[in-house]
Each structure stands twice: as C-alpha cells, then as structure tokens.
Amino acid sequence: MVDRSQLSRAIRQVRVNANASTQALTLEVFPAEGDISAVLSLSGSDMGGNSASAEIPCAWDGPRRKIVVHHRHLMELIGAAGAEQVELLVMPDTHSRKSPILVREASQVLIAQQMLLDWNPT
C-alpha cells in the first residue's frame, strides 16, 4: 500500500533519467526500520551513466522484491486508480514470465506488465 500522490511525484522525479529506448524504472520494495513497515525505492538510469532515485514509505509484508516497468504504464496505472492509497499486487514470477502488476479496487482491476530485467535492445 502506497500513497498515490507520493508515488506519482517519485515517478516524475526519476523518469527524467530513464533509458531513452526502454523508459524503464526499477521499483524495489524492502522492509524498513522504525515507524514505517517498508520502503519503495524507484530508480532510473540512462545509457550515459546518469541516474536518479527516490524512496517513499509504504506498507509491505513480503520479501524484498524488484520490479521493472515502463514509467508511462505505471503512471497510467496509478492515475486510473481512484483511491489515495494504492495497493500494488505482484504475484511470484515464473522462469519464463514476469508477473503483471495489479491494482485491485472495488469496481476495477488495473494491470501493467513488468519488463524483463535482462532485456537489452540492440
């Protein structure tokens, strides 16, 4: 569970340095210490070595997880969500397929597909 406006700001901050050909952002969620249960870290880097990152608090009770997604698809996903608190659901990946990212609400289910971590366009 993450605040939609904080996530939207973080995406806009980091996407500036996303790779021009993939537009990929890496989201990594991991347990935190102190008053928050977890941290959602967003990062992007381009072919020139420039990078940007942002961290926001979130609620997460699973293991450390890394997700790569096209920044525009993620913005559209959370933009279509009606609630201020967005629940991002990700199932375990298989050997041949990355699981999609889901946002489930009372009246709709929103989906964005992950990108492969090792995909390298030529």
Backbone as numpy.savetxt, mean C-alpha at the origin, in Angstrom:
# Nx Ny Nz CAx CAy CAz Cx Cy Cz
-6.27 -1.51 9.48 -7.12 -0.35 9.48 -6.21 0.88 9.48
-6.49 1.80 8.57 -5.65 2.99 8.43 -6.54 4.20 8.11
-6.11 5.35 8.56 -6.85 6.58 8.27 -6.71 6.92 6.79
-7.84 7.09 6.12 -7.84 7.30 4.67 -7.11 8.59 4.28
-7.31 9.68 5.01 -6.65 10.94 4.64 -5.14 10.87 4.87
-4.69 10.20 5.92 -3.25 10.03 6.15 -2.63 9.17 5.05
-3.32 8.11 4.66 -2.81 7.25 3.59 -2.76 8.00 2.27
-3.77 8.76 1.97 -3.80 9.55 0.74 -2.65 10.56 0.69
-2.39 11.25 1.80 -1.26 12.19 1.87 0.07 11.48 1.68
0.22 10.33 2.31 1.47 9.57 2.20 1.70 9.11 0.76
0.65 8.66 0.09 0.79 8.22 -1.30 1.22 9.40 -2.17
0.59 10.55 -2.01 0.95 11.72 -2.81 2.39 12.16 -2.54
2.85 12.02 -1.31 4.22 12.40 -0.95 5.24 11.47 -1.60
4.96 10.19 -1.61 5.93 9.19 -2.05 5.90 8.96 -3.56
4.74 9.10 -4.18 4.62 8.78 -5.61 5.47 9.66 -6.51
5.90 10.79 -6.00 6.76 11.70 -6.77 8.02 11.00 -7.23
8.53 10.10 -6.42 9.76 9.38 -6.76 9.52 7.95 -7.21
8.30 7.62 -7.57 8.03 6.27 -8.09 8.70 6.11 -9.45
9.12 4.90 -9.74 9.73 4.59 -11.03 8.78 5.01 -12.14
9.28 5.75 -13.13 8.43 6.30 -14.20 7.77 5.21 -15.04
8.43 4.06 -15.21 7.84 3.02 -16.06 6.85 2.13 -15.32
7.03 1.92 -14.02 6.13 1.03 -13.28 5.14 1.78 -12.39
5.50 2.98 -11.94 4.68 3.76 -11.00 4.41 2.98 -9.71
5.32 2.10 -9.35 5.12 1.21 -8.21 5.49 1.87 -6.89
4.68 1.62 -5.88 4.98 1.97 -4.51 5.04 0.68 -3.70
5.94 0.66 -2.74 6.03 -0.48 -1.83 5.39 -0.09 -0.52
4.46 -0.91 -0.06 3.84 -0.74 1.24 4.34 -1.87 2.12
4.81 -1.53 3.29 5.26 -2.55 4.24 4.62 -2.25 5.58
3.96 -3.25 6.13 3.31 -3.09 7.43 4.03 -4.00 8.42
4.26 -3.45 9.62 4.99 -4.21 10.63 4.57 -3.75 12.02
4.69 -4.63 13.01 4.33 -4.27 14.38 5.18 -3.11 14.89
4.57 -2.30 15.74 5.26 -1.14 16.30 5.32 -1.27 17.82
6.07 -0.38 18.40 6.16 -0.33 19.86 5.44 0.91 20.34
4.97 0.88 21.57 4.34 2.06 22.14 2.83 2.05 21.98
2.27 3.23 21.73 0.82 3.41 21.72 0.13 2.90 20.46
0.86 2.68 19.38 0.23 2.21 18.14 0.55 0.73 17.94
-0.36 0.02 17.27 -0.14 -1.42 17.11 0.78 -1.75 15.95
0.80 -0.87 14.92 1.62 -1.16 13.75 1.92 0.12 12.99
2.86 -0.01 12.05 3.26 1.09 11.17 3.09 0.63 9.74
2.53 1.51 8.90 2.47 1.28 7.47 3.49 2.20 6.84
4.51 1.60 6.22 5.58 2.35 5.58 5.37 2.32 4.07
5.39 3.47 3.43 5.27 3.58 1.98 6.59 4.07 1.44
7.04 3.50 0.33 8.28 3.96 -0.27 8.21 3.84 -1.78
8.98 4.68 -2.44 9.09 4.65 -3.88 10.47 5.12 -4.28
10.98 4.56 -5.38 12.29 5.00 -5.86 12.30 4.92 -7.38
13.08 5.82 -7.98 13.16 5.85 -9.45 14.49 5.25 -9.90
14.67 5.18 -11.20 15.87 4.58 -11.77 17.11 5.42 -11.50
16.94 6.70 -11.17 18.07 7.58 -10.90 18.57 7.50 -9.48
17.95 6.67 -8.66 18.38 6.53 -7.28 17.67 7.45 -6.31
16.74 8.26 -6.79 15.96 9.12 -5.90 14.89 8.28 -5.21
14.62 8.60 -3.96 13.62 7.83 -3.24 12.88 8.72 -2.26
11.72 8.26 -1.85 10.91 8.95 -0.85 10.21 7.89 -0.02
9.92 8.23 1.21 9.20 7.30 2.07 8.36 8.08 3.07
7.36 7.40 3.59 6.49 7.98 4.62 6.00 6.84 5.49
5.75 7.14 6.76 5.22 6.14 7.69 3.99 6.71 8.37
2.97 5.87 8.50 1.75 6.27 9.19 1.33 5.15 10.13
0.67 5.50 11.23 0.20 4.47 12.16 -0.99 3.72 11.56
-1.13 2.48 11.95 -2.26 1.68 11.50 -2.54 0.59 12.52
-3.64 -0.10 12.35 -3.95 -1.26 13.16 -3.67 -2.50 12.32
-2.85 -3.40 12.84 -2.46 -4.61 12.10 -2.07 -5.66 13.12
-2.62 -6.85 12.98 -2.27 -7.90 13.93 -1.61 -9.11 13.26
-1.21 -8.95 12.03 -0.56 -10.03 11.31 0.94 -9.90 11.31
1.62 -10.77 10.57 3.08 -10.69 10.46 3.50 -9.55 9.55
4.77 -9.24 9.57 5.33 -8.23 8.66 4.96 -8.60 7.23
4.55 -7.61 6.45 4.07 -7.89 5.09 4.51 -6.79 4.15
4.95 -7.17 2.95 5.36 -6.21 1.93 4.46 -6.38 0.72
3.96 -5.26 0.19 3.03 -5.24 -0.93 3.53 -4.19 -1.92
3.50 -4.52 -3.20 3.87 -3.55 -4.24 2.65 -3.32 -5.11
2.31 -2.04 -5.31 1.10 -1.70 -6.05 1.32 -0.41 -6.84
0.62 -0.28 -7.96 0.64 0.94 -8.76 0.00 2.05 -7.93
0.65 3.19 -7.79 0.14 4.23 -6.89 -1.22 4.75 -7.30
-1.50 4.84 -8.59 -2.81 5.35 -9.03 -3.93 4.37 -8.66
-3.66 3.08 -8.79 -4.66 2.08 -8.44 -4.97 2.15 -6.94
-3.95 2.36 -6.13 -4.16 2.47 -4.69 -4.95 3.74 -4.35
-4.63 4.85 -5.01 -5.38 6.10 -4.77 -6.84 5.94 -5.17
-7.10 5.28 -6.29 -8.48 5.06 -6.72 -9.21 4.15 -5.74
-8.52 3.16 -5.22 -9.11 2.23 -4.27 -9.56 2.95 -3.01
-8.66 3.71 -2.41 -9.04 4.38 -1.16 -9.96 5.58 -1.42
-9.87 6.17 -2.62 -10.77 7.27 -2.95 -12.21 6.81 -3.08
-12.42 5.58 -3.52 -13.76 5.04 -3.69 -14.35 4.56 -2.36
-13.50 4.37 -1.37 -13.98 3.93 -0.06 -14.70 5.09 0.62
-15.80 4.79 1.27 -16.59 5.85 1.89 -16.18 6.19 3.30
-15.58 5.26 4.01 -15.25 5.47 5.42 -13.93 6.21 5.59
-13.80 6.89 6.70 -12.53 7.57 7.02 -11.45 6.58 7.44
-11.85 5.46 8.03 -10.93 4.40 8.39 -11.08 3.30 7.35
-9.99 2.99 6.65 -10.02 2.01 5.56 -9.35 0.72 6.04
-10.04 -0.39 5.82 -9.48 -1.69 6.17 -8.95 -2.34 4.90
-7.62 -2.45 4.81 -6.98 -3.11 3.67 -6.81 -4.58 4.02
-7.35 -5.44 3.19 -7.27 -6.89 3.42 -6.37 -7.51 2.36
-5.44 -8.34 2.80 -4.54 -9.02 1.87 -4.42 -10.47 2.33
-4.75 -11.37 1.44 -4.64 -12.79 1.72 -3.20 -13.25 1.44
-2.84 -14.44 1.90 -1.50 -14.96 1.59 -1.30 -15.14 0.09
-0.09 -14.87 -0.37 0.26 -15.07 -1.77 0.51 -16.56 -2.04
0.37 -16.94 -3.30 0.75 -18.29 -3.71 2.09 -18.18 -4.45
2.63 -19.31 -4.88 3.90 -19.29 -5.61 3.77 -18.63 -6.97
2.59 -18.71 -7.56 2.42 -18.19 -8.91 1.61 -16.91 -9.00
1.08 -16.44 -7.88 0.21 -15.27 -7.96 0.23 -14.47 -6.66
0.29 -13.15 -6.82 0.17 -12.24 -5.69 -1.31 -12.03 -5.41
-1.68 -12.03 -4.16 -3.09 -11.83 -3.83 -3.47 -10.36 -4.02
-4.71 -10.09 -4.39 -5.13 -8.70 -4.54 -5.31 -8.02 -3.18
-5.34 -6.71 -3.21 -5.63 -5.91 -2.02 -7.12 -5.61 -2.06
-7.83 -5.88 -0.98 -9.27 -5.67 -0.92 -9.61 -4.60 0.12
-10.61 -3.81 -0.18 -11.25 -2.95 0.80 -12.71 -3.39 0.83
-13.15 -3.87 1.97 -14.52 -4.37 2.10 -15.33 -3.38 2.92
-16.44 -2.96 2.34 -17.39 -2.09 3.02 -18.75 -2.76 3.01
-19.71 -2.16 3.68 -21.05 -2.76 3.76 -21.68 -2.96 2.39
-21.49 -2.02 1.48 -22.19 -2.10 0.19 -21.28 -2.43 -1.00
-19.98 -2.59 -0.78 -19.10 -2.84 -1.92 -17.79 -3.49 -1.48
-17.15 -4.15 -2.43 -15.80 -4.67 -2.25 -14.94 -4.06 -3.34
-13.85 -3.42 -2.96 -12.95 -2.76 -3.90 -11.67 -3.58 -3.99
-11.10 -3.69 -5.20 -9.95 -4.56 -5.42 -8.87 -3.83 -6.22
-7.61 -4.00 -5.81 -6.45 -3.57 -6.59 -5.45 -4.73 -6.60
-4.88 -4.99 -7.75 -3.94 -6.11 -7.87 -2.52 -5.67 -7.50
-1.81 -6.53 -6.79 -0.40 -6.28 -6.49 0.44 -6.43 -7.75
1.61 -5.80 -7.72 2.61 -5.99 -8.77 3.63 -7.00 -8.27
4.31 -7.68 -9.18 5.36 -8.60 -8.79 6.57 -7.83 -8.30
7.16 -8.27 -7.18 8.33 -7.59 -6.63 9.54 -7.67 -7.55
9.68 -8.78 -8.24 10.87 -8.99 -9.06 10.62 -8.70 -10.54
9.49 -8.06 -10.86 9.20 -7.74 -12.25 10.13 -6.62 -12.70
10.78 -6.81 -13.84 11.73 -5.82 -14.33 11.50 -5.61 -15.82
10.83 -4.49 -16.17 10.58 -4.25 -17.60 11.89 -3.98 -18.33
11.95 -4.39 -19.60 13.18 -4.17 -20.38 12.96 -3.09 -21.40
